[in-house]
Amino acid sequence: MEQFYTIQGEGYNTGRAAYFVRLGGCDVGCVWCDVKESWDADKHPRVAIPNIVAAATAHAGRNVVITGGEPLMYNLGPLTQALHAAGCQNWIETSGAYPLSGEWDWICVSPKKFKAPLPETLRQAHELKIIVFNKSDFAWAEEHAAQVGPGCRLYLQPEWSKSPQMMPLIVEYVKDNPRWQVSLQTHKFLDIP
């Protein structure tokens, strides 16, 4: 769908330079999705892997975020192998609803209620990022935290439009449950893509 060089705005790698590759196509259908235009893959041109690698390596940073849509709808082995061969670190942002494919240096799973994450994908996550839309999401977050590995980082992030209502609850929850951390969409505060 699109590619751009920016700063990672959320989660563990916040503040790091990263080249984003947003793949078109998603069947998860989150109501709060801020890139609904990514859902229909046929609306976006196909780009050859060598062109993606060339674009990603045209910048000083070597962190590449594969996101979507839902990127794991596709076999990401060839793309991630080519990026690794070019000296890039591969990070993925996924709902976890599909099996992992590809070679990953960082796996962020952000499960959605509309299509459950696979247990094997959750177990491989380096980062679990739960979007908090309402109070019931804290219990839902704990259900998923129980399925990840012991080294997985746990993040609670307010859904952007609900931030004023949810942020005070997230702060108190993290104070009471310090294995969790707060994640913010800092790129929206900084007005960068």
N, C-alpha and C positions, 0 to 999 in steps of 0.2 A: 504494500500500500504506500509506504513512504520510508525514507531513510534520512537521518539527520544527525549531526554531531552536536552534542550538548553536554549538560551536566546531569548525572543521575540525581533525580530529585527525591527519592524515597527509599526507605528500607536501609539495609546494612551498608550499601555502597553509596549512600547519599553524599553528594559533594564531589564525586569523582567524575572526571571526563569520560564520556562514553559515546559510542556511535550506536544509534538506535536503528534497528531494522524491524519495521512493523509489518507483519505479514497480514494479508487480507484473508478473511474467512473466519467465522466464529459461529458456533451453534449453541453456545452457552447462554447468551441473551440476558445479560445483567441489566436490570432496569436503570441503574445509575451509570452505566457505561458512558465514558466521555469521548469514545471514538466509535459510535454506532456505525459510522460510515465504513468501518473495517469489516463489518459482518459479511457482506456479499463479496466473495473473492473475485467473482466475474467482473466487478466494476473496476478492477485494478490491473494494470499491465503486469505481465510476467517479466522478471528480470533475471538474467543469467547469473549463475554463481560467480564466475570470474568478474563480472561487473560489480557485484555486491562487495566482493573482497577488495577490488581496486578502489571503490569509493570509501570503504571503511579504513583502508590503510593510507589514504590521502591525507590523513590527519595525524597529529602527534600522538594522540591517545590510542591505546591498543585494547581497550575494553569494548566489547561488542554486546549489546543487549538485544536478544531476539525476543520480540513481544508480538502482540496482535491487537485485535482478534485473539484467536487461540492458536499459538504456533505449533503445538503438538498434534494438530490435525494432519501435519505433514511429516514425512521422514526427513529429519534434520541432520542425518549423518553426513551426507555430502557437503552441505553448507558449513557445518561446524568443523569438519576435517579440513576443508580449504582455509577456513579462518585460522585454525590452529597452525597450519603449515605456514601461514603468513605472519605468525608471531602474535596472534590476538588471543585474548582471554575471552571465553564465551560465557555469557550470563544469560539465563532465560527467566522470563516472567510468564507463568502459566497458571491456569486454574487447577491443573493436575488431573483433569478429566480424561486424559489420554495417556497411554504408556509413553515413557521417556524414550526418545530417540536422539542420537547425537552425542557429542563429546562436550561435557559441561564443566566449567570451573566454579560456577555459582548457580544454584537452582533456587529460585524464589517461587514458592507455591502460594497462591492467593485463592483459596477455595471459594466457590460460589454455591449458593443454595439451589440454583436452578439445574445444576448438573454436578453430582458429587465427585470429589477427587478420588482417584484410585489409591487404595492403601499402599501399593508398591511405589507410587510416585511420591506420596507423602513421606514414606520412609527414607527416600533419597534426598529430601529437601535440606538445603543449608539454612533456609530462611522460610518461616511461615508468617505470612502477612495477612491478617484478618481485617477486612474493612468493616468498621462498626457503623451500622446504619440505625440500629435501635438497641434497646437494653438487652434484648434476648440474645444478641450477638456475643455477649461475654461467655455465656454457657456454651454456645456453638463454637467459640474459639477454643475453649478447654477441651471439647470433644475432639477437635482436630489436633490440638497440642499433645494429646495422649497417644496419637498415632505416628508422630515424627520421631526421629532418632534423638539420642541424648544430647548431641552437639548442635542441634538445630536452634537457630536464633528465633525468638518469638516476638512479633510486632503487632501492635494494635494501631490502626490508622483510621481516623474519622473519615466517613464519606464526606466529600468536599461540601456539599450543600447542607449537611447536617452537623458540620463542625461546631457551630456555637452551642448546640444542644448536647452533643456527644463528648466534646473535649473535656469538660469538667468530670464526666463519668469515667473517661479513660484515665485521666490523671489519678483519680482516687483508686481505680482498679489496679493500676501499675504500682502505686504506693503500697497497696495491700498484697499484691502478688508480684514481687520484684523480679521474677524470672521473665516477665514480659517487659517490653520496651515500647515507647511511643514512636510511631513513624508519622511524619507529616509530609504532605505533598509540597515540599519546599520550592519546586519549580513553578508552582502556581503563585506562591508569594513573591517569587523573584521575577515573574512574568517572562519565563523562558520556556521553549518547547520541551 
